[in-house]
């Protein structure tokens, strides 16, 4: 009977053929059951007993320095495998040789497991250097080759613009890097940002990054897409393998050939890639690259205000100095009467000579007018009038022709504009109709997906409720009452577990499957004696543990 109940619970009370299955496969039912913790502990003991002391040679990967707790977490790898490693704080403190990214080392320690993530790892007690890893050696060789070509020379590096109008960013559009850059630019000095989405890890990522750098440089000045004044190549932290795309020659050469100033912000502060040497500026983090790109707007406002105050103070001091100079010069000048004495005397002399000069001037003008009137006749006037009339007629004809030509050109221009406007209006209307149709189709698809998801969720919840109800019915004590048993309770409604607990003339309540009956014990029954509490017995470990509900008491 207990085996039957365990099989039903294991199948959630939904499988009516559980008895047949138990009979057909008794070995599966009788096999011991382990909890996840018990299985993890067994695996941990097996691994630690089998590999209590090992020496492993491999390359350090993913090392970022000690954790805030003092422990170090990284991985040891070779060309075909990788194992997680950990150095505890006390072991790291007494190590003479400290771990570094990319170094090939010989690690001594023991293997163990980490149950929370179901993986095994090596706990290192000591480290010995075994040489530089293959990737680090390849990186150093490539660095020497490119440096010999002059790609890392300081003379090639450009100065960063002080306040660029447009900033181009080459990074992954789904990572946290672009959000950090945009937030930092928004806090410091908002600028227009153009993002060229690329892969920053894996196959083809180096070609995409190089193409993005060359693509920004190929944008024309004054084109439809503005050409950036500054480029930022950014990526978050990672191991040497994760950042290897930025050590490829195609990326380094593209960064060195860029005519737009370029900031490299790859990895964290301790990560070094070859693009850092070819870039015009290296930033320890993507956020620091945004800080290098633009100044702080509030600080500029404060600086401008300070310069304005200094300018006003300097102007006031200059005015005061000039005012003092003017006062000193005024004290050194002679009196006004002394300055005007000679001009006044000259004015008196000229005033006395003015009548004679006026008479002489009038006589000279009279002779000139007399000579001009002798040459001025009616025939000359008529000739001049005719010449002026002819010029006026020619000018009027030219103006008429010019007005007609201008009107004809304007009419042709307006006709062309009308045709273009009509075509543009039709194209715009067609594009809007297409956009509305696409949005409508997308709305229908989303509504259908929402309906299917709602139906799936309701079916899953209904199945859970049914399962819980069947489980509750299977665990209820009323099933035991249906088999002919009864539940005895005292006056306070507590369950009675033994006959010794019942005194003389005690009022009891007996519950059957179909109802309750009140009874009274014999009057000559000896009084109940208190029972000694029994020490809890250790129960044998059961293959599976069934938890009883809290409100279910004993049957007797």
C-alpha positions in Angstrom: 0.0 0.0 0.0 2.8 2.6 0.7 4.5 1.7 -2.6 1.2 2.3 -4.4 0.7 5.7 -2.8 4.3 6.7 -3.7 3.9 5.8 -7.3 0.6 7.8 -7.5 2.3 10.9 -6.0 5.3 10.6 -8.3 2.9 10.8 -11.3 0.8 13.6 -9.8 -2.3 11.4 -9.5 -2.9 11.7 -13.3 -1.7 8.2 -14.5 -4.4 5.5 -14.0 -2.0 2.8 -15.2 0.5 3.4 -12.5 -0.1 0.0 -10.8 0.6 -1.8 -14.2 3.7 0.2 -14.7 5.0 -0.5 -11.2 4.4 -4.3 -11.7 6.1 -4.2 -15.2 9.2 -2.3 -14.0 9.8 -3.1 -10.3 13.5 -2.3 -10.7 12.8 1.4 -11.5 10.4 1.8 -8.6 12.8 0.2 -6.1 15.9 2.2 -7.3 17.1 4.7 -4.7 16.2 8.3 -5.3 18.7 11.2 -4.7 18.1 14.8 -4.1 20.1 17.3 -6.2 22.1 18.2 -3.1 22.9 14.6 -2.3 24.0 13.9 -5.9 26.1 17.0 -6.0 27.8 16.1 -2.7 28.5 12.6 -4.0 30.1 13.9 -7.2 32.1 16.4 -5.2 33.5 13.7 -2.9 34.3 11.4 -5.9 36.2 14.2 -7.8 38.1 15.3 -4.7 39.1 11.8 -3.7 40.2 10.9 -7.2 42.1 14.1 -8.1 43.2 15.3 -4.6 46.5 16.7 -6.0 47.2 17.6 -9.6 49.5 19.8 -11.7 48.0 21.4 -14.8 49.8 23.4 -17.5 47.7 26.0 -19.4 47.3 29.6 -20.4 45.6 32.0 -18.1 42.4 33.4 -19.7 39.8 35.9 -18.3 41.9 37.2 -15.4 40.7 40.6 -14.2 42.7 40.9 -10.9 41.5 39.9 -7.5 37.8 40.1 -6.7 36.6 42.6 -4.0 36.6 39.6 -1.6 40.3 39.0 -2.4 39.7 35.7 -4.3 40.8 35.3 -8.0 38.7 33.7 -10.6 39.9 32.9 -14.1 40.4 29.9 -16.5 43.2 27.7 -17.7 43.1 26.7 -21.4 45.0 25.1 -24.1 44.3 24.7 -27.8 41.2 22.4 -27.3 39.9 22.6 -23.7 39.4 25.0 -20.8 38.9 24.5 -17.0 37.7 27.1 -14.5 40.2 28.0 -11.7 40.1 29.8 -8.4 42.7 31.1 -6.0 41.6 31.8 -2.5 42.6 35.0 -0.8 45.1 33.5 1.7 46.8 31.5 -1.1 47.0 34.5 -3.4 48.6 36.6 -0.6 51.5 34.1 -0.1 52.2 33.5 -3.8 55.6 34.8 -5.1 54.4 34.6 -8.7 51.1 36.4 -9.3 48.7 35.4 -12.2 48.5 37.6 -15.3 46.3 37.5 -18.4 47.8 35.4 -21.3 50.7 33.8 -19.3 51.3 30.1 -19.6 51.7 28.6 -16.1 51.9 25.3 -14.2 49.2 25.3 -11.5 49.3 23.0 -8.6 46.1 22.3 -6.6 43.1 20.0 -6.3 40.0 19.4 -8.3 36.6 20.1 -6.9 33.0 20.9 -8.0 30.8 24.0 -7.7 27.3 22.6 -7.2 25.5 25.9 -7.8 26.4 25.9 -11.5 27.1 22.1 -12.0 30.7 22.6 -13.1 34.1 21.4 -11.9 37.1 23.6 -11.2 40.7 23.5 -9.8 41.5 25.2 -6.5 45.1 26.4 -7.1 47.6 26.5 -4.2 50.7 27.5 -6.1 51.7 28.9 -9.6 54.9 28.6 -11.6 55.5 30.4 -14.9 55.7 28.2 -18.0 56.2 30.8 -20.7 54.0 33.3 -22.7 50.8 31.9 -24.2 50.4 31.4 -27.9 48.1 34.3 -28.3 50.3 36.6 -26.4 53.3 35.5 -28.4 51.4 36.1 -31.7 50.2 39.5 -30.4 53.8 40.6 -29.6 55.1 39.4 -33.0 52.3 41.3 -34.8 52.9 44.4 -32.6 56.6 44.4 -33.6 55.8 44.0 -37.3 53.2 46.9 -37.3 55.5 49.1 -35.2 58.3 48.6 -37.7 56.0 49.8 -40.5 55.4 53.1 -38.5 51.7 52.5 -37.8 52.2 53.3 -34.1 54.4 56.5 -34.5 53.3 59.5 -32.5 53.8 61.7 -35.6 50.8 60.0 -37.3 48.4 60.7 -34.4 45.9 63.5 -34.8 44.6 66.0 -32.2 41.0 65.4 -31.0 38.5 68.1 -31.8 37.6 70.2 -28.8 33.8 70.1 -29.4 32.8 67.8 -32.3 29.3 68.4 -33.8 28.9 64.7 -34.9 30.5 61.6 -33.2 30.6 58.2 -34.9 30.6 55.1 -32.6 31.6 51.7 -33.9 30.2 49.1 -31.4 27.5 46.5 -30.9 24.0 48.1 -30.8 22.7 45.6 -28.2 25.4 45.8 -25.5 25.7 48.2 -22.5 28.6 50.0 -24.1 26.5 52.2 -26.4 24.1 53.1 -23.5 27.0 54.1 -21.3 28.5 56.3 -24.0 25.1 58.0 -24.8 24.4 58.6 -21.1 27.8 60.1 -20.5 27.5 62.4 -23.6 24.0 63.4 -22.4 25.4 64.3 -18.9 28.4 66.2 -20.2 27.5 67.9 -23.5 24.8 66.4 -25.8 26.1 65.8 -29.3 24.7 64.1 -32.4 25.8 60.4 -32.4 26.0 58.1 -35.4 26.2 54.4 -34.5 27.6 51.8 -37.0 26.5 48.4 -35.6 29.1 45.7 -35.8 29.9 42.4 -34.2 32.6 42.8 -31.6 33.4 39.1 -31.1 33.6 36.0 -33.2 34.1 35.2 -36.9 33.8 38.2 -39.2 33.9 40.8 -36.4 37.3 42.2 -37.4 36.1 42.7 -41.0 33.0 44.5 -39.8 34.9 46.9 -37.5 37.4 47.7 -40.2 34.6 48.3 -42.7 32.8 50.6 -40.3 36.0 52.7 -39.7 36.5 53.0 -43.5 32.8 53.6 -44.1 32.8 56.6 -41.7 35.9 58.0 -43.5 34.3 57.6 -46.9 31.3 59.8 -46.0 31.4 63.1 -48.1 31.5 66.5 -46.5 28.1 68.1 -46.6 26.4 64.9 -47.7 22.9 63.6 -46.6 24.6 61.7 -43.8 26.9 64.1 -41.9 30.5 63.1 -41.7 31.7 62.5 -38.1 34.4 64.7 -36.6 35.4 62.1 -34.1 35.2 58.3 -34.1 35.0 56.0 -31.0 35.7 52.2 -31.4 34.3 50.7 -28.2 33.7 47.2 -26.6 33.2 45.9 -23.1 35.6 43.8 -21.1 36.5 40.2 -21.9 39.2 37.7 -22.1 42.1 37.8 -24.6 40.2 35.6 -27.0 37.1 37.8 -26.7 39.1 40.9 -27.6 41.2 39.3 -30.3 39.3 40.9 -33.2 40.8 44.2 -32.2 44.3 42.7 -32.6 43.8 41.8 -36.2 45.9 43.6 -38.8 42.9 44.7 -40.9 41.4 46.6 -37.8 44.8 48.1 -36.8 45.5 49.3 -40.4 42.0 50.8 -40.7 42.5 52.7 -37.5 45.9 54.0 -38.6 44.6 55.1 -42.0 41.6 56.9 -40.5 41.6 60.6 -41.5 39.0 61.2 -38.7 40.5 61.4 -35.2 39.8 58.0 -33.5 39.5 57.0 -29.8 40.0 53.3 -28.9 37.9 52.2 -25.9 38.2 48.4 -26.0 37.9 46.4 -22.8 38.6 47.5 -19.3 41.6 49.6 -18.0 43.9 46.5 -17.8 43.1 45.2 -21.3 45.6 46.1 -24.1 44.9 45.6 -27.8 46.8 46.6 -30.9 44.2 49.1 -31.9 45.1 51.1 -28.8 48.5 51.8 -30.3 47.2 52.8 -33.7 44.4 55.0 -32.4 44.9 58.7 -31.9 43.8 58.3 -28.2 43.3 55.4 -25.9 40.5 55.4 -23.3 40.6 52.9 -20.4 36.8 52.4 -20.7 34.0 53.4 -23.1 32.7 55.8 -20.5 36.1 57.5 -20.3 36.1 57.7 -24.2 32.8 59.7 -24.0 34.5 62.0 -21.4 37.5 62.6 -23.7 35.2 63.3 -26.6 33.3 66.4 -25.2 33.9 68.8 -22.3 31.5 69.4 -19.5 28.8 71.9 -20.5 28.2 73.2 -17.0 31.9 73.8 -16.5 32.0 75.7 -19.8 29.1 77.9 -18.6 31.0 78.5 -15.4 34.2 79.3 -17.2 32.4 81.7 -19.7 30.7 83.4 -16.8 34.0 83.8 -15.0 35.6 85.2 -18.2 32.7 87.6 -18.6 33.2 88.9 -15.0 36.9 89.3 -15.6 36.2 91.1 -18.9 33.8 93.5 -17.1 36.3 94.1 -14.3 39.1 94.8 -16.8 36.9 97.2 -18.8 35.9 99.1 -15.7 39.6 99.3 -14.7 40.5 100.6 -18.2 37.7 103.2 -18.1 38.9 104.4 -14.7 42.5 104.6 -16.0 41.4 106.6 -19.0 39.3 108.9 -16.8 42.3 109.5 -14.6 44.5 110.2 -17.7 41.8 112.6 -19.0 41.8 114.5 -15.7 45.6 114.8 -15.7 45.6 116.0 -19.4 42.9 118.5 -18.6 44.9 120.0 -15.8 48.0 120.3 -18.1 46.0 122.0 -20.9 46.1 125.9 -21.1 42.9 128.0 -20.6 40.3 128.3 -23.3 40.8 132.1 -23.7 44.4 131.5 -24.4 43.7 128.9 -27.0 41.0 131.0 -28.8 42.9 134.3 -28.8 44.7 133.7 -32.1 41.8 132.0 -33.9 39.5 134.9 -32.8 42.0 137.4 -34.2 42.2 135.5 -37.5 38.3 135.4 -37.6 38.1 139.2 -37.2 40.6 139.7 -40.1 38.7 137.3 -42.4 35.4 138.9 -41.5 36.7 142.3 -42.6 37.9 140.8 -45.9 34.7 138.9 -46.6 32.7 141.7 -48.4 35.5 142.2 -51.0 35.7 138.5 -51.6 32.0 138.2 -52.1 32.0 140.9 -54.7 34.9 139.4 -56.6 33.2 135.9 -56.5 29.9 137.3 -57.7 31.6 139.1 -60.6 33.5 135.9 -61.6 30.3 133.8 -61.6 28.5 136.4 -63.7 31.2 136.1 -66.4 30.9 132.3 -66.4 27.1 132.4 -66.7 27.3 135.0 -69.5 29.6 132.7 -71.4 27.4 129.7 -70.9 24.2 131.5 -71.9 25.9 132.5 -75.2 26.3 128.8 -76.1 22.8 127.7 -74.9 20.4 127.8 -77.9 17.0 126.3 -78.8 18.5 123.9 -81.4 20.9 122.4 -78.8 18.0 121.8 -76.3 15.9 120.2 -79.0 18.7 117.8 -79.9 19.3 116.8 -76.3 15.6 116.2 -75.8 15.4 114.0 -79.0 18.4 112.0 -77.9 16.9 111.5 -74.4 13.6 110.4 -76.0 15.4 107.9 -78.2 17.3 106.5 -75.2 14.0 106.2 -73.3 12.3 104.4 -76.2 15.2 101.9 -76.5 15.2 101.3 -72.7 11.5 100.7 -72.7 11.7 98.1 -75.4 14.6 96.3 -73.6 12.6 96.3 -70.4 9.5 94.8 -72.2 11.6 92.0 -73.7 13.3 91.3 -70.4 10.0 91.2 -68.6 8.6 88.7 -71.2 11.7 86.5 -71.0 11.6 86.5 -67.2 7.9 85.7 -67.2 8.4 82.8 -69.6 11.3 81.4 -67.4 9.2 81.7 -64.3 6.2 80.0 -65.9 8.4 77.0 -67.1 10.0 76.8 -63.6 6.6 76.7 -61.9 5.3 74.1 -64.3 8.3 71.9 -63.5 7.8 72.4 -59.8 4.1 71.5 -60.1 5.0 68.2 -61.9 7.6 67.4 -59.2 5.2 68.3 -56.4 2.5 66.1 -57.8 4.8 63.1 -58.3 6.2 63.6 -54.8 2.7 63.8 -53.3 1.7 60.6 -55.1 4.9 58.8 -53.9 4.4 60.0 -50.4 0.8 58.9 -50.3 1.9 55.4 -51.7 4.6 55.1 -49.0 2.2 56.1 -46.3 -0.3 53.5 -47.5 2.4 50.8 -47.6 3.5 51.8 -44.0 -0.1 51.6 -42.8 -0.5 48.2 -44.4 2.7 46.9 -42.8 1.7 48.2 -39.4 -1.8 46.6 -39.7 -0.2 43.3 -40.7 2.2 43.5 -37.8 -0.7 44.3 -35.4 -2.6 41.3 -36.6 0.4 39.0 -36.1 1.0 40.4 -32.6 -2.7 40.0 -31.7 -2.6 36.3 -32.9 0.6 35.7 -30.9 -1.0 37.3 -27.8 -4.1 35.2 -28.1 -2.1 31.9 -28.5 0.1 32.9 -25.5 -3.0 33.6 -23.4 -4.6 30.3 -24.3 -1.4 28.5 -23.5 -1.1 30.2 -20.1 -4.7 29.5 -19.2 -4.3 25.8 -20.1 -1.1 25.5 -18.0 -2.7 27.2 -15.0 -5.8 25.0 -15.3 -3.6 21.9 -15.4 -1.7 23.0 -12.3 -5.0 23.6 -10.4 -6.3 20.2 -11.4 -3.0 18.5 -10.3 -3.0 20.3 -7.0 -6.7 19.3 -6.3 -5.9 15.7 -7.1 -2.8 15.8 -4.9 -4.9 17.3 -2.0 -7.5 14.6 -2.3 -4.9 11.9 -2.3 -3.2 13.2 0.9 -6.5 14.0 2.8 -7.2 11.8 5.9 -10.8 11.4 4.7 -9.6 8.7 2.3 -8.5 6.7 5.4 -11.9 7.2 6.9 -13.5 5.8 3.7 -11.6 2.5 4.4 -13.4 2.0 7.7 -11.2 3.8 10.2 -12.4 6.5 12.6 -10.9 9.7 14.2 -11.4 10.2 18.0 -11.3 13.8 19.4 -11.6 15.0 23.0 -13.9 17.8 24.4 -11.5 20.5 23.1 -11.4 19.0 19.6 -7.9 17.6 19.9 -7.0 14.2 18.5 -6.7 11.3 21.0 -3.6 9.2 20.3 -3.8 6.5 23.1 -6.3 4.9 25.5 -4.3 6.1 28.4 -5.1 9.7 27.5 -8.9 9.1 28.1 -10.2 9.7 31.7 -13.4 8.4 33.4 -16.7 9.9 32.1 -14.9 11.7 29.4 -16.9 13.2 26.5 -15.5 12.1 23.1 -16.3 12.7 19.5 -15.8 10.0 16.9 -15.7 11.0 13.3 -16.6 8.4 10.6 -16.6 8.9 6.9 -20.4 9.7 6.9 -20.5 11.9 10.1 -19.7 12.4 13.8 -20.9 10.6 16.9 -20.6 11.9 20.6 -19.8 9.2 23.2 -19.0 9.1 26.9 -16.4 6.7 28.5 -17.2 4.4 31.5 -17.4 6.0 34.9 -15.4 3.3 36.6 -12.5 3.7 34.2 -9.2 4.5 36.0 -8.0 8.1 35.6 -5.6 8.8 32.7 -1.9 8.9 33.8 0.4 11.3 32.1 2.7 9.5 29.6 6.4 10.0 29.6 7.6 11.7 26.5 9.4 9.2 24.3 12.7 10.1 22.7 12.4 10.6 19.0 13.5 7.6 17.1 15.7 7.9 14.1 13.7 6.9 11.1 15.5 4.9 8.4 16.2 6.8 5.3 13.3 6.3 2.9 13.8 6.3 -0.8 11.3 9.2 -1.0 9.9 11.4 1.6 6.2 12.3 1.7 5.4 15.6 3.5 2.1 15.5 5.4 -0.1 18.6 5.4 0.1 20.8 8.6 -3.6 20.4 9.5 -3.7 16.6 9.2 -3.5 14.8 12.7 -3.2 11.2 13.7 -6.0 8.8 13.0 -6.1 7.6 16.7 
